[in-house]
Each structure stands twice: as C-alpha cells, then as structure tokens.
C-alpha cells in the first residue's frame, strides 16, 4: 500500500514539470515509480498513461491561449507512431537493467542541458519566461530561440530530417515510457520552424499521440489500476496549474531546479540498475 501523500507528491511534481516545460515529466516518472516499488517494465508502461493524461490536461490552457499548432503537432506525432510501436516492442524484450541504464543516460543528458540553459538564460537576462524554460532543449540541439514564426524551407533533406527526428522521439517514448519533451521542443523549433512558446505547447500533442500508440502495444504490462489512475488524475490537475503559472516564474529558475532534479534521479537510477544486475 502506497502512502497517499507520497503518491500525491509524485503526481504534483510530474504535472508541474509537464505544464511548465511542455514535457520532461516522463523521464522522471519511471524512476519515481520504480522507487515506489514497481518493476521497470510496469513503471514505464504506467508512465505512458500518467504522462499522456497530464499532457492532454495541460493542452487545455495552452490551446485557449492559442499557443498550440495542431497541424504541426498531429503531423509530427503521426510520423513518430512507427517509432513508438518499435520502441514499445523492444521494451518488452529488453532487460530491466538495460532500460534503467538508458534512462540514466537520458537523465544526465537532459539534466546537464537544463543546467547549461539556465546559466545561459540567467546571464543573458532574457525577458520571456516561457522562452527561457525550454532553452534547455537548445543544449541538446543548439539553436537560437526565435521570437516569431520562422518559415522552414521544405526541401527533401528537411523532410527527411523531420521524419528521422519524429521517429527517434517515438522510439524513445515507446522504449522508455517517456514523452521526451526536452527533445521534442527543440526538434519542433529547428525542424518545423515553430517559435519556442508554440513549440512548448505543441510538444504536448506529440507526447499524447506517441504515448497512446506505445500504450496500445504495452497495455498488458500496465500496473496497479488504482495507483495509475490516481497518479494520472493528480498529474493532470497539476499540469493545468503548471501551464497557467509557467509565465510567472523565471524560466532559468525552473530549468535549474529541473536540471538538478534530473541529475539526482540519474544517480538513483544508476544505483537501481546496479542493484538489479
């Protein structure tokens, strides 16, 4: 039996991260669920339900604020569906230690990116909080954050780049049970030409689609229904709250805090992977 306060805290953290950053909650959900005692495969499958619920909820305030580019989100999500299916199949065959080790790498990469972006944003004294938050992705895929829509020339090379990026995001979602928002956001900016504010909101559409596709393959590995439903509902509520307050908190502070949390979870994940080997 899980402590209700602990479950509430986990859902709150995941929801706030999703709502403010347009992703990132999934990469925390799996190690947190493992910490609650769930097997790795079960935890990553539960994460798909929890994160997709939170992302769908966070879409509501973002949509009302006209920040969601539905055409881009649906296209990118659909392109990633094949990757999500392949990743989900691979997850069912992979050893728990392999999944945890790979997740630890994602946590380290994302955590370092967040901290670097926070330092850059603070030094630059940027004025738009929502732009600062997602600059963490820029450390993974270096770019300059645009302030207006950027037209991307749809050359053959660009189209293939979009397909590769979308498929890669789907693979990560399907295999690890994470939304990969910290990869989706910079991908939408660099490949699709979206301004960062719209990319943050549109990434939620991609997360919902990829998670739903991966879950259709992995549904048999879903964990305790009550725990999953409780975490999904809590995450959804706090995701809405995070989306509403995202503009009122300095982006570099959110990026720094989330980066530190990711690195801490990476250490925990490595310890669990070693212990389980």
N, C-alpha and C positions, 0 to 999 in steps of 0.2 A: 504494500500500500504506500503510495507516494504522499509526501507531505503537501497538502493543498497550497501552502504558502510558497513552497519551492516551485511547484508547477506554475503558479501564478507569476512568480518572478521570471521563470524561463520564458513564458509566453510574452510577458511585458518586454523583455529585452529583445526578443526576436521581432516583435511587432514594431517597436520603436525604430529599430535598425532598418527594417523594410520600408517603413513610412518615410523616414528622413532621407535615406540614401538610395531608395529605388532598388534595393537588393542588398545582399550581404547577410541576411538573416539565416539563409540555408546553410552557409558554411559554418555557422555557429550552432545550428540546430542539431546536427548529427553528433558532435562531441558532447553536447549538453544532454542529449537523450541517452547516449552511452553512459554518461555519468549517472543518469537516473536508473541504470541497470538494464537497459535494452540491448540486445545483440546488435552488432554493426549493421547487418542487412535489414533488420527490422527498423532500427533507428533511422537509416537513410530512406526507407520507404515511408515511414511516418512523417519524415521531414517534407516529403513531396506534398502531402496533404496539408500540413501546417503552413508551409511557405506559400503554397498556391492560394490558400484561404486568406492569408494576410495580404498577399499581393493584390488579390481581387478586391479586398476591402479598401486598400489604400488607393486603388484606381478611382474610387468614387469621388473623393475631394479633388484629386488631380484632374479628373475629367471635367468636373464643374468649373475648375479654374482654366479650362481649355489648354491644358498642357500635354494632353495625350495625342499622339499622332497614330490613330488607329490603323491606317493603311500600312504604315511602316512596321508597326508592331505585329500586325497579323501576318504580314509577308515574312518578316524575319523569323517569327515563331514557327510558321509553316515550313520554312526552309530547314529549321533545326529539328523538325519532327523525326526525320530518319536517324539523325544522330542520337536523339533521345531514346529511340527504340533500341538501337545498337548498344548504347551505354547501359540501358536497363538490363538487357540480356547478359552483357558482360558482368554486371554487378552480381547477378545470380550465380555466376560461375567462379567469381574471384574469391580468394581467401580473405577473411576479415582483416588480417594484418596488412594486406596489400591496399585495401580500401582506406584504412586508417593512415598508412604511410603516405598515400597520395593526397589524402585530405590535409595532412600536416603540411605538405609542400604548398598546397593552395593557401592555407592559413598564413604561412610565413610570407609567401609572395604578396598576398593581399595586405597583410599587416604592415610590411615594410613599405608597400606602395602608399598606404594610408598615412603613415607617419611622414614620409617624404613629402606627400602632397600637403599635409597640414603645415609643415615647416615652410614650404614654398608659399602657401596661401597667406600665412601669417606675415612673412617677410614682405610680401607684395601688398599687404593691407587691402585685399580685394573687397569690394563693396557689396557684391551679390552673394549672400549666404548659400543659396541653393547651387550656385556655380562652384563655390569652394568645396562643398561636400563631395561632389562626385569627381573632383580633380584627382582623387586617389587612383581612379582608373587610368589617368594620364601617365602614371608612373609605370603602368604595365604596357600601355600603348602610347608613347609620348605624343602629345598634341598640344595645340594652343586652343584654349577654350573660347569658342566663338560666342558672340553676344547676339547674333542674328542668324537667321536661317542661311545655310551655305549650300549653294547648288553643287551637287556632285555629278560630274560628267559620267554618264552610264556607258563607259567603254566596256569591251569584253573582259578586260582584266579586272575592272571594278566589279562587274557582275560575279565573276568567279571568286573574287575576294569576299564578297558578301556571302556567297554560298558556303565557302570554307569557314568563315567566322561563325555563321549561323549553325552549321553542322557541328563545329567544335563546341559551341555553347551547349547544344543539345546533348552531345556526348558527356560533357561534364555534369549536366543535370541528371541524365539518366544513370550514370555510373555512381556518382557520389550523393545523389539526392539533394543537391543544392541548386539554387536558382542561378548562381554565377552572375549576379547583378553587377559585381565590380568588374566583370569582363564585358557584359552586355552594354553598359553605358558608354564606355569609350569606343566600342565597336559601332554603336549607332551614330556616334559623333563623327568618327573618322570615315566609316564606310557609307553611311546613309546621309551624312551632312546635316544632322539634327543639331540645333542649339542644345547646350547641356541641360537646361531646365526641361526641355521636351524629351530629351533622351532619358533623363532620370525617371520621368513618368511613364514613358513608352516602354522602358525596360520591364515594367511590371506586367505588361501584356505578354511579352516574350516569356517571362517566368511562369505565368499561368498556363500558357499553351504547352511549353516543354514539360512542365511538371505533370500536367494532366496526361500527356502522351506517355511519359515514363511510368506513371502510376497505372495506366491501363495494362502495362506489361507486368508490373511488380505487385499488383494488388493482393496476390496470395501471400505476400510476405509482410502484410500490414500488421502492426502490433495491436496492443490493447485498445479496443474501440473507445472506451470511456476516456482514457488518457489522451488519445489522439484528438477526440472531439473537444475536450477541454482546452488543450493547447491550441488547437486551430481557432476556437472561438476567442480565446484570450489574445492570441496573436493578431487576429483580425481587428479587435477593438483598439488595441494599442497601435496598430499600423495606421488606422484612421487618425488617431491622435498625433502620431509622428508626422504624417503628411500635413496636418494642419499647422503644426508648430515648426516645421522644417525651416521656414523663412525667418524665424525669430531667434534662432540660436546661431552664433558664429560658426560657419562651416568648418574652420580649421580646428575648433574645439571638438566637434563631433568626429571629424576624421582622426584626430589624435587619440581620442578615447576609444574609438572603434579599433584603430590600429593596435593599440596596446592590448585590448581585449583579445584580438585575433592571435597575437603572438603568445599570450598566456594560454589560450586554448590549443595552440600548436604544441606547446610544451606538454600539456596534459594528454593530447592525442598521441604524441610520440611515446610517452610513458605507458599508455594503454596498449599501444601496438607492441611494445617490447614485452610487456607483461603477458600479452596474449600469444606471443610467439613461442 
